[in-house]
Amino acid sequence: MEKFFTKSKKDILYNRRVLLLTALERSFYSTIIDNYLFNPALELSERCKNVKFFYLGFIPLTMYSDKHRTFQKVVEYYNRRKKVARRFSSSGIGGVFLPILFTSRFYLTSMWFILFLLETLPLIFIITFIWNIRLIHARSYPATLIAWVLKKIRNIEYIFDMRGLYPEHGYENHRLNKEGYEFWKRIERRLIRDSKIVISVSEPMVEHIHKIVPGSNTTLIPLYVDTKKFHPNKSSTIKDVYGIGDRFVILHSGSFGTWGDHRLISRLFCIMKEMDSSVFLVMLTGRKDNAYNINKDFVDDNLRDYLILSPHPEDVPRMLHLGDAGLLLEREFLTQKVCLSVKFGEYIASGLPVIATPYVEGAKRLINRYKCGAIIDPDDTPSAREKIRDFLDEYNSLRENALNLADTYLNKDRWMDSYYSLWCEEDITIKNDNR
């Protein structure tokens, strides 16, 4: 760890020093953090000649292993941290993962909130002093909380990389009670008000932020997609490997908005199977316990012709070639109104038109605007049948529109200038064409 804190003569020449901060997240095993925090810094480290980047991750000790295959996971996660550290080092980025001994939960109640600050603040106070940090890019609410307190102490500016609605998501998933939800809503207002700028991922989220703090400085950086990594592959034989080469495959990738949303998928699947017996379902989920529970529910529902797989994050681009359409089916909850899932961009870049429920407002606006999928409520069977029929009839044009959306609005290259403005320019004045 010593080399991360040692200043070279070259370091002294940098007049802007930016700290990328995460907390209570397994950042070395997160595709989202890798794509939307690490990779932009790595790509811009050469372009931003006046900026020195650093990374600090506060990670609970419980996240250094896994309840399944504990020893193997310790080794795997150690290797992943070393791999990230090597990438940082090769680009001149200082970085360190710091274990947290006590705080083990992402959604903090008032008691854990105090313990979390007592443990992290002394460390970050020392580290920001040694590294001479002038700007903190804080991802999500816990990390931004640290940055907010530090601003009060040392007047270091911070960027609030909001990405999602922490209080609402914690409450809806029963990680926060009503008191904890209201506590974080009060904190949220302060985090937004005192930030240099707030990053949102969708147009509805920008509108939501302005309702909380009117006139707040916000910018839209959607969960864009690397079209070089995710792309259609007509020569792929992966469907044949799994014996579904002649099937129309609807595919779900990743987690759910809330547990139970897989039941929406089973309802849609049943409706589509009645209309076309060749339809097949593929579920990609990295959590083996989720895979087990989903399979149990599907067996209870007497479903056939489905496959549940648990790929590593780096295998997902290839596994998406199993699908012909991507599923973004979530129920009506507070968080779904403003978020835009990362899987949306991955689907369309892979040539998969998206079937979404009406409640996923961020994706819904893009689907309707670019005509790259269908908005379907599986609970409304008559309407669902009609919309599925239209979806299948218009499939080829929907697929082309999806690829066009990925190549234009959600293309990663378009958004690198936004990161450049955030990190490399003294005055943050980002102008985005949200359309």
Beta strands, then each sheet from edge to edge (+ up, - down):
strand 1: 16-23
strand 2: 51-60
strand 3: 94-100
strand 4: 135-139
strand 5: 157-161
strand 6: 197-200
strand 7: 218-220
strand 8: 248-253
strand 9: 279-284
strand 10: 306-309
strand 11: 325-328
strand 12: 354-356
strand 13: 373-375
sheet 1: 3+ 2+ 1+ 4+ 5+ 6+ 7+
sheet 2: 10+ 9+ 8+ 11+ 12+ 13+
end
